Amino acid sequence: MPIVHVTAVTRQNKVEKGFYECPVYTTSARGGTIVFTAWLQMESEDTDPHKWILAGVALLMSPE
């Protein structure tokens, strides 16, 4: 399992440019198993988040 660095940020200081709003699910079934949304930093601020949306990128918390 890769190392994930998690940092809490207040809503006032949240930056949306250059981040992908990634859904986090408990199982690969997705649907109603969404837990929260993680904001993942992309390669640069110019990267288009639609690339990751169209690819169906999500984080799974199950060992599947």
Secondary structure, 3 states (H helix, E strand, C coil): CCCCCCCCCCHHHCCCCCEEEEEEECCCCCHHHEEEEEEEECCCCCCCCHHHHHHCCCEECCCC
